[in-house]
Amino acid sequence: MNQAIELVGRFGPQRIAAMGAVTLAMVIFFAFVMMRMSEPAMGVLYSDLSLQDAGAVVRELETRGIAYETRGDGQTILAPRSDLARLRMDLAGQGIPVGSGVGYEIFDEGDTFSATSFVQNINHLRALEGELSRTIGSLQRVEAARVHLALPERRLFERDREQPRASIVLKLRGDLEASHVRAIRHLVASAVEGMNPDRVSIVDERGRLLADGAGDADGMAGGLAADERRTATERRLQRQIEDIVAGVVGQQRARVQVAAEFDHNRVESRSETFDPDGRVIRSTQSRNETATSASNDGQVTVGNELPGADEQDADAGQRDEQAVNEEIINYEISSTTRVETIEGGRLSRVSVAVLVDGRYVPDENGEMVYEPRPQEELEQIATLVRTAIGFDADRGDQVEVVNLQFAETPAPVAFEEPGLVENLLNPTPADILYIIELAVIALLVLIVLFTVVRPLVRQILANEAPQKRKAVTDGGSSDESDYPALQQRENPASKMIEMAKVNGEVQQQSLDRVGDLVQQSPTETVSVLRQWIHERG
């Protein structure tokens, strides 16, 4: 213990402070490295959370004692990567995170019996908006959605009622196709009573208008449906042609392009035809009249005017009789009225371009040489294509089959596992960080060795050397093999200092022996001194 205290005292306060600072830095660094290595790999549990959902997730993780990290103002939560799947399932079972807005669970909270009708209507509106936001947000290309509904109040004895409207703001992961926008509009319109798809407006996070709520939904839907129908027809025909051509020339040896034109005009025609031969009696009317008159040569007498004079005169004179027969027949003439309506969207024309590669046959040297396909084979391919698309020359369909040599594609590069030298020459960021950590650790170890361990060893060796030299001097042996400390010295100045110390110790021992002789023989000593004095004089 005394030797340790003496050793510490010999170091001095500056050296002790330096040694303590270096030791403390080493302890802190190694503790940091150990904690860093012992921490589990973290992964993203949830991202883009609202503050309410982030707080609920953090409380649940703290209750379970699971380590976590928050980033991005608390919107992103990281958890151990090995527990991500289990945590997500457990939190989903508890309804966490809830998501944007509130749903029908709002009616599970509070006292619904004491709530007024106004509060109930507001809660119903909030719940409906929240449920629609969640449903739309579950789509693949939609990251988040916010829905606003404008539901007019129902009034008694109201004849004309205003239609409900909806406004949707979407945060997208990419661009939405026209079919997706139309699907969202119909989804919202089907969920709200009395709403039409044309009353739903959609805007993305960049302010682009995806759907106009005040526009004509039928016209817009008709245009979108026409484009989708044309695209679907072209793809269907292209697949059919590629399948049938690939069976002849091989896979990836043909390129097909199809252009389909549709007539979207709606045509309505009316025609009325009468058949003269197709007569049917509708009604018949007959009239028969008979008239008789006597001839008096035009004389008017008193006798002719007397009663009974007609019969006598008739018998006596000439009589005229007239008979009239009239018959009217009405015929129903057959007629045909035809109304023909041709809806838009008819396929008016199809154009097909087929590019096929040639053949590759070995030559005399065994190398593959390109050979064009014969014209007969191209005509057969064109015939197959015409049959596959339902070719109609009257509507102007075109089919072109051309044989050209395809451009050579670069050979696929085989992936080789990089070796040790390549890994060292092309390190990854993780490798660079690992190398830096090792370098810092090695540097700190060297600092400790040169500032702490080396001075301690030198001090210990310096303390042991005098003791061994004294033991050698007392024993009367001057063999250099008994001085290991002196043999380890490489500095000439240190060797000279050590030799001076040895000489001083030898002289001190000689003086001690002379003193002992003087004390033992004082008379002889005085005589010897007198003799030395006289000799020098």
C-alpha positions as CSV (number, residue, x, y, z in Angstrom):
1,M,0.0,0.0,0.0
2,N,2.8,2.4,0.9
3,Q,4.5,1.6,-2.4
4,A,1.3,2.4,-4.3
5,I,0.9,5.7,-2.4
6,E,4.5,6.6,-3.2
7,L,4.0,5.7,-6.8
8,V,1.0,7.9,-7.1
9,G,2.8,10.7,-5.3
10,R,5.7,10.5,-7.8
11,F,3.3,10.9,-10.8
12,G,2.4,14.5,-9.9
13,P,-1.0,16.2,-10.1
14,Q,-0.9,17.0,-13.9
15,R,-0.1,13.4,-14.9
16,I,-2.8,12.1,-12.5
17,A,-5.4,14.5,-14.0
18,A,-4.4,13.5,-17.5
19,M,-4.6,9.8,-16.6
20,G,-8.0,10.3,-15.0
21,A,-9.4,12.3,-18.0
22,V,-8.2,9.6,-20.4
23,T,-9.6,6.8,-18.3
24,L,-13.0,8.6,-18.0
25,A,-13.1,9.2,-21.7
26,M,-12.4,5.5,-22.4
27,V,-15.1,4.4,-20.0
28,I,-17.6,6.7,-21.6
29,F,-16.7,5.7,-25.1
30,F,-16.8,2.0,-24.3
31,A,-20.1,2.4,-22.5
32,F,-21.5,4.2,-25.6
33,V,-20.2,1.5,-27.9
34,M,-21.7,-1.3,-25.7
35,M,-25.0,0.5,-25.5
36,R,-25.0,1.1,-29.3
37,M,-24.2,-2.5,-30.0
38,S,-26.8,-3.8,-27.5
39,E,-29.7,-1.7,-28.9
40,P,-32.1,-3.7,-31.2
41,A,-32.5,-2.7,-34.8
42,M,-35.3,-0.2,-35.1
43,G,-37.9,-0.1,-37.9
44,V,-40.8,2.1,-38.8
45,L,-44.0,1.1,-36.9
46,Y,-46.2,3.8,-38.2
47,S,-45.7,7.0,-40.2
48,D,-47.7,10.2,-40.9
49,L,-49.7,9.7,-37.8
50,S,-51.9,12.4,-36.3
51,L,-51.1,13.7,-32.9
52,Q,-53.9,11.8,-31.3
53,D,-53.0,8.5,-32.9
54,A,-49.3,9.0,-32.1
55,G,-50.1,9.7,-28.4
56,A,-52.3,6.5,-28.3
57,V,-49.5,4.4,-29.8
58,V,-46.8,5.8,-27.5
59,R,-49.0,5.2,-24.4
60,E,-49.5,1.6,-25.4
61,L,-45.8,1.0,-26.1
62,E,-44.9,2.5,-22.7
63,T,-47.5,0.4,-21.0
64,R,-45.9,-2.7,-22.5
65,G,-42.4,-1.6,-21.7
66,I,-41.3,-1.6,-25.4
67,A,-38.5,0.7,-26.5
68,Y,-39.4,3.2,-29.2
69,E,-38.2,6.3,-31.0
70,T,-40.1,9.2,-32.4
71,R,-39.1,11.2,-35.5
72,G,-40.6,13.9,-37.6
73,D,-42.4,15.9,-34.8
74,G,-43.8,12.7,-33.5
75,Q,-45.5,11.6,-36.7
76,T,-43.2,8.7,-37.2
77,I,-42.8,6.0,-34.5
78,L,-40.0,3.4,-34.6
79,A,-40.0,0.1,-32.7
80,P,-37.8,-3.0,-32.6
81,R,-37.7,-4.5,-36.1
82,S,-38.3,-8.0,-34.8
83,D,-41.6,-6.9,-33.0
84,L,-43.1,-4.8,-35.8
85,A,-45.6,-7.4,-37.1
86,R,-46.8,-8.5,-33.6
87,L,-47.2,-4.9,-32.5
88,R,-49.2,-3.9,-35.6
89,M,-51.5,-6.8,-35.1
90,D,-52.0,-6.1,-31.4
91,L,-52.6,-2.4,-31.9
92,A,-55.0,-3.1,-34.8
93,G,-57.0,-5.4,-32.5
94,Q,-57.4,-2.5,-30.1
95,G,-58.4,-0.1,-32.8
96,I,-55.1,1.9,-32.8
97,P,-54.4,4.0,-34.7
98,V,-57.9,5.3,-35.4
99,G,-57.0,7.3,-38.4
100,S,-58.1,10.7,-39.6
101,G,-61.4,11.8,-38.3
102,V,-63.9,9.9,-36.3
103,G,-66.3,7.2,-37.4
104,Y,-69.5,5.7,-36.0
105,E,-67.7,5.0,-32.7
106,I,-68.6,8.6,-31.8
107,F,-72.0,7.2,-30.8
108,D,-70.3,4.9,-28.3
109,E,-69.1,7.8,-26.2
110,G,-71.2,10.1,-24.1
111,D,-74.9,10.0,-23.2
112,T,-76.9,9.7,-26.4
113,F,-80.2,9.9,-24.5
114,S,-79.7,13.4,-23.3
115,A,-78.3,14.7,-26.6
116,T,-80.4,17.0,-28.7
117,S,-81.4,16.3,-32.3
118,F,-78.9,19.0,-33.4
119,V,-76.0,17.3,-31.7
120,Q,-77.1,14.0,-33.1
121,N,-77.2,15.3,-36.6
122,I,-73.7,16.9,-36.2
123,N,-72.4,13.6,-34.9
124,H,-74.0,11.7,-37.7
125,L,-72.4,14.0,-40.2
126,R,-68.9,13.7,-38.6
127,A,-69.2,9.9,-38.4
128,L,-70.2,9.7,-42.1
129,E,-67.3,12.0,-43.1
130,G,-64.9,10.0,-41.0
131,E,-66.0,6.6,-42.4
132,L,-65.8,7.9,-46.0
133,S,-62.3,9.3,-45.3
134,R,-61.1,5.9,-44.0
135,T,-62.6,4.0,-46.9
136,I,-61.1,6.3,-49.5
137,G,-57.7,6.2,-47.6
138,S,-57.6,2.4,-47.8
139,L,-57.2,2.6,-51.6
140,Q,-53.7,1.8,-52.8
141,R,-52.7,5.1,-54.4
142,V,-54.4,7.3,-51.8
143,E,-52.3,8.1,-48.7
144,A,-54.9,10.2,-46.9
145,A,-58.3,11.6,-47.6
146,R,-60.5,14.3,-46.1
147,V,-64.2,14.4,-46.9
148,H,-66.7,17.3,-46.4
149,L,-70.4,16.7,-46.9
150,A,-73.1,19.4,-47.4
151,L,-76.4,17.7,-46.6
152,P,-79.4,20.1,-46.9
153,E,-81.9,20.1,-44.1
154,R,-85.1,18.3,-44.7
155,R,-88.2,20.5,-44.5
156,L,-91.8,19.6,-44.4
157,F,-94.1,20.4,-47.4
158,E,-91.0,21.1,-49.6
159,R,-91.5,20.3,-53.2
160,D,-88.1,21.1,-54.6
161,R,-85.2,19.7,-52.5
162,E,-81.6,20.7,-53.0
163,Q,-79.3,17.8,-53.7
164,P,-76.4,17.0,-51.3
165,R,-72.9,17.8,-52.3
166,A,-69.4,16.4,-51.3
167,S,-65.9,17.8,-51.4
168,I,-62.9,15.5,-51.2
169,V,-59.2,16.4,-50.7
170,L,-56.8,13.6,-51.5
171,K,-53.1,13.1,-50.6
172,L,-51.8,10.8,-53.3
173,R,-48.8,8.5,-53.7
174,G,-48.9,8.9,-57.4
175,D,-51.3,10.0,-60.2
176,L,-54.8,8.7,-60.2
177,E,-56.3,7.4,-63.4
178,A,-59.7,8.6,-64.7
179,S,-61.3,5.3,-63.7
180,H,-60.1,5.7,-60.1
181,V,-61.5,9.2,-59.9
182,R,-64.9,8.0,-61.2
183,A,-64.8,5.1,-58.8
184,I,-64.3,7.5,-55.8
185,R,-67.2,9.7,-57.0
186,H,-69.6,6.8,-57.3
187,L,-68.4,5.4,-53.9
188,V,-69.3,8.6,-52.1
189,A,-72.5,9.0,-54.1
190,S,-73.6,5.5,-53.1
191,A,-72.9,6.1,-49.5
192,V,-74.9,9.3,-49.1
193,E,-78.6,9.2,-49.7
194,G,-79.8,11.3,-52.6
195,M,-76.4,12.2,-53.9
196,N,-75.4,12.1,-57.6
197,P,-71.8,11.5,-58.7
198,D,-71.8,14.8,-60.6
199,R,-72.2,16.6,-57.2
200,V,-68.8,15.3,-55.9
201,S,-65.7,17.4,-56.4
202,I,-62.2,16.0,-55.9
203,V,-59.0,17.9,-55.4
204,D,-55.5,16.6,-54.7
205,E,-52.9,18.0,-52.3
206,R,-51.3,20.1,-55.0
207,G,-54.5,21.9,-55.7
208,R,-55.3,20.1,-59.0
209,L,-59.0,19.6,-59.8
210,L,-59.6,16.0,-60.5
211,A,-63.4,16.1,-60.7
212,D,-65.6,19.1,-61.0
213,G,-68.7,18.9,-58.8
214,A,-70.6,21.4,-60.8
215,G,-70.0,19.8,-64.2
216,D,-72.0,17.4,-66.3
217,A,-71.2,14.0,-64.8
218,D,-72.9,12.2,-67.7
219,G,-70.8,13.9,-70.3
220,M,-67.6,13.5,-68.3
221,A,-68.4,9.9,-67.6
222,G,-69.2,9.3,-71.2
223,G,-65.9,10.7,-72.3
224,L,-64.0,8.7,-69.7
225,A,-65.9,5.5,-70.5
226,A,-65.1,6.0,-74.2
227,D,-61.4,6.4,-73.6
228,E,-61.4,3.3,-71.4
229,R,-63.3,1.3,-73.9
230,R,-60.9,2.2,-76.7
231,T,-57.9,1.4,-74.5
232,A,-59.4,-1.9,-73.4
233,T,-60.3,-2.9,-77.0
234,E,-56.8,-2.1,-78.2
235,R,-55.2,-4.1,-75.4
236,R,-57.5,-7.0,-76.0
237,L,-56.8,-7.1,-79.7
238,Q,-53.0,-6.7,-79.1
239,R,-53.0,-9.7,-76.7
240,Q,-54.9,-11.8,-79.2
241,I,-52.5,-10.9,-82.0
242,E,-49.4,-11.4,-80.0
243,D,-50.6,-14.8,-78.8
244,I,-51.3,-16.1,-82.3
245,V,-48.2,-14.6,-83.9
246,A,-45.9,-15.8,-81.1
247,G,-47.0,-19.3,-81.9
248,V,-45.5,-18.9,-85.4
249,V,-42.4,-16.8,-84.9
250,G,-41.7,-17.5,-81.2
251,Q,-41.9,-15.5,-78.0
252,Q,-40.5,-12.0,-77.9
253,R,-40.0,-12.1,-81.7
254,A,-42.9,-9.9,-82.7
255,R,-44.1,-6.4,-81.8
256,V,-47.8,-5.5,-82.2
257,Q,-49.5,-2.1,-82.2
258,V,-53.2,-1.7,-82.5
259,A,-55.1,1.6,-83.1
260,A,-58.9,1.4,-82.8
261,E,-61.3,4.2,-83.8
262,F,-64.8,4.5,-82.5
263,D,-67.8,6.4,-83.7
264,H,-69.4,8.0,-80.6
265,N,-72.2,9.8,-82.5
266,R,-75.8,8.8,-81.6
267,V,-77.9,8.4,-84.8
268,E,-81.7,8.1,-84.7
269,S,-83.7,7.4,-88.0
270,R,-87.5,7.1,-88.7
271,S,-89.1,5.6,-91.8
272,E,-92.8,4.9,-92.7
273,T,-93.7,2.5,-95.5
274,F,-97.1,1.9,-97.2
275,D,-98.0,-1.5,-98.9
276,P,-100.6,-1.0,-101.6
277,D,-101.2,-4.7,-102.0
278,G,-102.0,-5.2,-98.4
279,R,-105.6,-3.9,-98.3
280,V,-108.1,-4.7,-95.7
281,I,-111.8,-3.6,-95.7
282,R,-112.3,-1.4,-92.8
283,S,-116.0,-0.3,-93.4
284,T,-118.8,-0.7,-96.0
285,Q,-121.7,1.7,-96.6
286,S,-124.6,1.0,-99.0
287,R,-127.6,3.3,-100.1
288,N,-130.6,2.4,-102.4
289,E,-133.1,5.0,-103.6
290,T,-136.2,4.6,-105.9
291,A,-138.2,7.6,-107.4
292,T,-141.5,7.5,-109.5
293,S,-143.1,10.5,-111.3
294,A,-146.1,11.0,-113.7
295,S,-145.9,13.0,-116.8
296,N,-148.7,15.8,-117.5
297,D,-146.9,17.4,-120.2
298,G,-146.3,20.3,-118.0
299,Q,-150.0,21.3,-117.7
300,V,-151.2,22.6,-114.4
301,T,-155.0,22.5,-113.9
302,V,-157.5,22.6,-111.1
303,G,-158.1,19.0,-111.5
304,N,-154.5,18.1,-111.0
305,E,-154.5,19.9,-107.7
306,L,-157.7,18.2,-106.4
307,P,-157.3,15.3,-103.9
308,G,-157.2,12.0,-105.6
309,A,-156.3,13.5,-108.8
310,D,-152.8,12.0,-108.8
311,E,-153.9,8.4,-108.8
312,Q,-156.4,9.0,-111.5
313,D,-154.0,10.9,-113.6
314,A,-151.3,8.4,-112.9
315,D,-153.3,5.7,-114.2
316,A,-154.3,7.8,-117.1
317,G,-151.0,9.5,-117.8
318,Q,-147.3,8.4,-118.3
319,R,-145.1,7.7,-115.3
320,D,-141.3,8.0,-114.7
321,E,-139.3,5.8,-112.2
322,Q,-135.7,6.3,-111.0
323,A,-133.6,3.9,-108.9
324,V,-130.3,4.9,-107.3
325,N,-127.8,2.3,-105.6
326,E,-124.8,3.8,-103.8
327,E,-122.1,1.7,-102.0
328,I,-119.0,3.1,-100.2
329,I,-116.2,0.7,-99.2
330,N,-113.3,2.0,-97.0
331,Y,-110.0,0.1,-97.2
332,E,-107.2,0.1,-94.5
333,I,-103.9,0.3,-96.3
334,S,-101.0,-1.4,-94.3
335,S,-98.1,0.9,-93.3
336,T,-94.8,0.2,-91.5
337,T,-93.2,2.8,-89.2
338,R,-89.6,2.1,-88.3
339,V,-87.5,4.0,-85.7
340,E,-83.8,3.0,-85.6
341,T,-81.4,4.4,-83.0
342,I,-77.7,3.7,-83.3
343,E,-75.9,4.4,-80.1
344,G,-72.4,5.8,-80.0
345,G,-69.3,3.8,-79.4
346,R,-69.3,1.7,-82.5
347,L,-66.0,0.4,-83.8
348,S,-65.5,2.3,-87.0
349,R,-61.9,1.3,-87.9
350,V,-59.0,-0.9,-86.8
351,S,-55.4,-0.5,-87.8
352,V,-52.9,-3.2,-86.9
353,A,-49.1,-3.0,-87.4
354,V,-47.1,-6.2,-86.8
355,L,-43.3,-6.3,-86.8
356,V,-41.8,-9.8,-86.9
357,D,-38.2,-10.8,-86.6
358,G,-36.5,-13.0,-89.2
359,R,-34.8,-16.3,-88.8
360,Y,-31.3,-17.1,-87.5
361,V,-29.7,-20.1,-89.2
362,P,-26.1,-21.4,-88.8
363,D,-23.7,-20.8,-91.7
364,E,-20.8,-22.9,-92.8
365,N,-18.7,-21.7,-89.8
366,G,-21.4,-22.5,-87.3
367,E,-22.3,-18.8,-86.7
368,M,-25.9,-17.7,-86.6
369,V,-26.8,-15.6,-89.6
370,Y,-30.0,-13.5,-90.0
371,E,-32.4,-14.7,-92.8
372,P,-35.5,-12.8,-93.8
373,R,-38.8,-14.6,-93.7
374,P,-40.4,-15.5,-97.0
375,Q,-43.3,-13.4,-98.3
376,E,-45.7,-16.4,-98.2
377,E,-45.2,-16.8,-94.5
378,L,-45.8,-13.0,-94.0
379,E,-49.1,-13.4,-96.0
380,Q,-50.1,-16.3,-93.8
381,I,-49.4,-14.3,-90.7
382,A,-51.4,-11.4,-92.1
383,T,-54.4,-13.7,-92.8
384,L,-54.3,-15.0,-89.2
385,V,-54.2,-11.4,-87.9
386,R,-57.2,-10.4,-90.1
387,T,-59.2,-13.3,-88.8
388,A,-58.3,-12.6,-85.2
389,I,-59.5,-9.0,-85.3
390,G,-62.6,-9.5,-87.4
391,F,-61.2,-7.7,-90.4
392,D,-63.8,-5.6,-92.4
393,A,-62.6,-4.0,-95.6
394,D,-65.8,-1.9,-95.9
395,R,-65.1,0.1,-92.8
396,G,-61.4,0.7,-93.8
397,D,-59.5,-1.8,-91.6
398,Q,-55.8,-2.1,-92.3
399,V,-53.3,-4.8,-91.4
400,E,-49.6,-4.5,-92.1
401,V,-47.1,-7.3,-91.4
402,V,-43.4,-6.3,-91.9
403,N,-40.4,-8.4,-91.5
404,L,-37.3,-6.5,-90.1
405,Q,-34.3,-7.6,-88.1
406,F,-34.6,-6.6,-84.4
407,A,-31.9,-4.7,-82.8
408,E,-29.5,-6.8,-80.7
409,T,-30.2,-6.5,-77.0
410,P,-27.2,-6.5,-74.7
411,A,-26.4,-9.8,-73.2
412,P,-27.5,-10.0,-69.6
413,V,-24.6,-9.5,-67.2
414,A,-24.2,-12.4,-64.8
415,F,-24.2,-11.2,-61.2
416,E,-21.0,-12.2,-59.4
417,E,-20.6,-12.0,-55.7
418,P,-18.1,-9.3,-54.9
419,G,-14.9,-10.5,-53.3
420,L,-13.0,-9.1,-50.3
421,V,-10.9,-6.7,-52.4
422,E,-14.0,-5.3,-54.2
423,N,-15.8,-4.9,-50.9
424,L,-12.8,-3.0,-49.5
425,L,-12.5,-0.8,-52.6
426,N,-16.2,-0.1,-52.7
427,P,-17.4,0.1,-49.1
428,T,-21.0,0.8,-48.2
429,P,-22.0,3.6,-45.8
430,A,-22.5,0.9,-43.1
431,D,-19.0,-0.4,-43.8
432,I,-17.5,3.1,-43.6
433,L,-19.3,3.7,-40.3
434,Y,-18.0,0.4,-38.9
435,I,-14.4,1.2,-40.0
436,I,-14.6,4.6,-38.3
437,E,-15.8,3.1,-35.1
438,L,-13.0,0.6,-35.1
439,A,-10.4,3.3,-35.9
440,V,-11.7,5.5,-33.0
441,I,-11.5,2.5,-30.6
442,A,-8.0,1.7,-31.7
443,L,-6.9,5.3,-31.3
444,L,-8.3,5.5,-27.8
445,V,-6.6,2.2,-26.9
446,L,-3.3,3.6,-28.1
447,I,-3.8,6.8,-26.2
448,V,-4.4,4.8,-23.0
449,L,-1.3,2.6,-23.6
450,F,1.0,5.6,-24.2
451,T,-0.4,7.9,-21.5
452,V,-1.4,5.5,-18.7
453,V,0.1,2.1,-19.1
454,R,3.6,3.1,-20.4
455,P,4.3,5.6,-17.6
456,L,3.2,3.1,-15.0
457,V,5.5,0.4,-16.4
458,R,8.5,2.8,-16.6
459,Q,8.0,3.9,-13.0
460,I,7.8,0.4,-11.7
461,L,10.9,-0.6,-13.6
462,A,12.7,2.5,-12.4
463,N,11.9,1.6,-8.7
464,E,13.1,-2.0,-9.1
465,A,16.4,-1.2,-10.8
466,P,18.1,0.5,-7.7
467,Q,17.1,-2.4,-5.5
468,K,18.7,-4.9,-7.8
469,R,21.8,-2.9,-8.2
470,K,22.2,-2.6,-4.4
471,A,21.7,-6.3,-4.1
472,V,24.4,-6.9,-6.7
473,T,26.8,-4.5,-4.9
474,D,26.3,-6.2,-1.6
475,G,26.8,-9.6,-3.0
476,G,30.1,-8.6,-4.7
477,S,29.0,-9.6,-8.2
478,S,29.4,-7.2,-11.0
479,D,28.0,-9.4,-13.8
480,E,26.0,-7.5,-16.3
481,S,23.5,-10.3,-16.5
482,D,22.3,-9.3,-13.0
483,Y,21.2,-5.9,-14.2
484,P,18.1,-6.5,-16.4
485,A,16.9,-3.0,-15.9
486,L,20.2,-1.6,-17.2
487,Q,20.1,-3.9,-20.2
488,Q,16.6,-2.6,-21.1
489,R,17.8,1.0,-21.2
490,E,18.4,2.2,-24.7
491,N,19.0,5.9,-24.0
492,P,22.8,6.7,-23.5
493,A,22.0,9.5,-21.1
494,S,19.9,7.2,-19.0
495,K,22.8,4.7,-18.9
496,M,25.2,7.4,-17.7
497,I,22.8,8.5,-15.0
498,E,22.5,5.0,-13.8
499,M,26.2,4.5,-13.8
500,A,26.7,7.7,-11.8
501,K,24.2,6.5,-9.3
502,V,26.1,3.2,-9.0
503,N,29.5,5.0,-8.5
504,G,28.0,7.3,-5.9
505,E,26.6,4.4,-4.0
506,V,30.0,2.6,-4.2
507,Q,31.8,5.7,-2.9
508,Q,29.3,6.0,-0.1
509,Q,29.9,2.4,0.9
510,S,33.6,3.1,0.9
511,L,33.2,6.1,3.2
512,D,31.1,4.1,5.5
513,R,33.8,1.4,5.8
514,V,36.5,4.1,6.4
515,G,34.4,5.6,9.2
516,D,34.1,2.2,10.7
517,L,37.9,1.7,10.6
518,V,38.5,5.1,12.2
519,Q,36.1,4.3,15.0
520,Q,37.8,0.9,15.6
521,S,41.4,2.2,15.5
522,P,41.6,5.9,16.2
523,T,45.4,5.9,17.1
524,E,46.4,4.2,13.9
525,T,44.1,6.5,12.0
526,V,45.8,9.6,13.4
527,S,49.2,8.3,12.6
528,V,48.2,7.5,9.1
529,L,46.8,11.0,8.6
530,R,50.0,12.6,10.0
531,Q,52.0,10.6,7.7
532,W,49.9,11.8,4.7
533,I,50.3,15.4,5.7
534,H,54.1,15.1,6.0
535,E,54.3,13.4,2.6
536,R,52.3,16.2,0.9
537,G,54.4,18.9,2.7
